[in-house]
Amino acid sequence: MNRRTLTITVITVILILSLAAGLLWFETTGSKLYTYPISVGEKTYTITIVTNWNSAPKVNLSNSSLTDLKYISIDFIGSIEKTVFFKITIPTDLLRGNISLIWKYYIQSPDRYTLSNDGTNNSLQMTFNHVAADEHFEIHGTEGSW
């Protein structure tokens, strides 16, 4: 085999291995986008979650008629221990007012997460260590559309 053919072969193998490693890295650490259409009365809102969690989180609206408390619950279910990040975006028409985060039934200090509003949506992002079978979060607002 001449030198040129050997060089081309080595470069091709390096490119293939790099591509495979990049795809594997993206699958194990890359983020995924999940969308949840939520109907309230005649209107449908879209909640989005960007996360590196392995499967789609479970999302629900509070449904208690006994209280005026409005919140969205998010459950990251699975037995894998992993550092997880998420960014949840909620239309302000759906959940608004004073926004707070509950994790495992404990209110979180605002320095544990980032909350932003672009005039149309509230976005909340956080990183946490997933160690339980179900990591339960609630995003509370003082006002909601349901």
Phi, psi and omega in degrees: 000133182278170186298320180295315179296318178298317179298314179297319179296314180297316179297318179298315179297317179298317179296317179295316179295321178296317178297315179297317179295319178297317178295318178296317178299315180298319180294325184271332182236353183289159180265157179234151179250127177240138178241143182229105173284126183241121179264131175228110184063233181270355187251145175245129178249153177243121173260135177240148174228127171254127183206161172260010178294155188288337182217169183295127174294155177269131183235133178217154170269149174298145183229023181277126175271357181278346184220156176273002182296125179248126177205161175245128178259144179229128179238125174260105188254132178156163185258008180278134173272124187199150170279121187242138170242154173212151171228115180253133179243125185233127177302136180294337175292337180272311182222125185211189182086211177283118183262136176219161183242132175247133175232126182052039176073012177243130178294137182264143174294140180302343177279356176275343183217167178246128178242131178221160179220129179258015182095335180245326185228149165263132177239134179232129178229149185201155171241138180213165176264117179277113181232343181259167178294330179221113174265110188258128177236150172227131174255113184262144172228152179280349178220147178208167185267005181237000000 
